[in-house]
Amino acid sequence: MKIFITGGTGFIGSHLSGQLLQKGHFVVSAGMRPVNGGLRHSNLKYISADTTKKGPWQQELKDIDAVINLAGRSIFRRWDEKYKKSIYESRILTTRNLVEALPSGREITLCSTSAAGYYGNRGDDILTESEPSGSDFLAVVCRDWEEEAFKAKEKGVRVVATRFGVVLGKGGGALGKMIPAIRFFAGGPVGNGRQWFPWIHIEDLISAMLFVFDNKVVSGPLNFTAPGSIRNADLVKAIAAVLHRPSFMPAPAFLIRILLGEFGSSILASQRVMPERLLKFGFSFKYPDINSAVSNIVEK
């Protein structure tokens, strides 16, 4: 297959590209960097492009078999109104431009990223794909993001909205920041630690994406989260246990809100997300529980 990836040079995009190339696919990776500083492969083409703007990069979609849409400004910093606009537009405009450029009447799969933030702050509610969206900023971003992607159905495109949990993996993702803090005795739960924490191991995310490509009956929203729901405090304990460190340095909720503002509130949100549809379609997780996932990542 010829697969187009937006955000292809990021943590998730680079892992996905590597696996797809190993399986013999041709990958077109689009990113903001002037040159691709990572993977080198005869079946990899890199395009430097701002995908929020129409341009020559859209021509690559005329003979594509699948699209993985990962592009979007990072949410992991303090937000002001200007940056919130950037978070929103980087996702909405990229997706709109992708859908516009896709040809009609061809067998194409669009896997467009969304996030567990779609559901908002929901306490102890068990969140399957049938639950409605929340109303906070990130929930609105995810809702509008998915709406843009599903417009591709009008062209006969098979659309899957992949609602990612926090991606855990070696060399990046959330653990890239948490492990050093805990290793140097400065880690602990966020707030009271009782909020539910949706997560997925990078290997399971890649396997789930390949599963979607191989199973043509799969479409619609999918929670890309591990079935082993955990609370924030349990995640910290699991990391600390593998590192043989304590986890006694909590980050008080009031301090997080002061330092990070609205983004701080999103960190404290509780989302007990379950991958109901992935499991019903027959997908099997390699790392369904946090202990096996953390052990694999830290030991690597």
LINVENVEN-V930009 format. One line per field, one symbol per residue. phi: phi as a letter, one per 20 degrees, with the letter a starting at -180 (. if undefined). burial: + if it has 24 or more other ideal C-beta (glycine too) atoms within 12 Angstrom, else -. A space follows every 50 residues. Layout:
phi=???
burial=???
This chain:
phi=.dcdcemfefgfffffggffffeneeddddbeffceedfcafedddcebe ffdfrggfffefcedbcdddfrffeeafedffffffgfffeffgfffffg effemdecddddfcbffgemecmegeddfefffecfgfffgfffgfgfff ffffeneedceeefefedafnrmffgefffffgdmcdafememeffcfbb fgfffffffffffedfeebnfcfecffefcegffffffffffelcfcddf dggffffffdmffgfffefdceecegfgfffofdefcecfffffffffff
burial=+++++++++++++++++++++---++++++++---+-++----++++-++ ++----++-++--++++++++++-+---+----+--+++++++++++++- ++-----+++++++++++++++----+++-+-++-+++++++++++++++ +++-+-+++++++++++++--++++--++-++----+++++-+-++++++ +++++++++++++----+++++++++++++++++++++++-++-+-+--+ +-+--+---+-++++++++++++++-++----+-+-++-++-++--++--
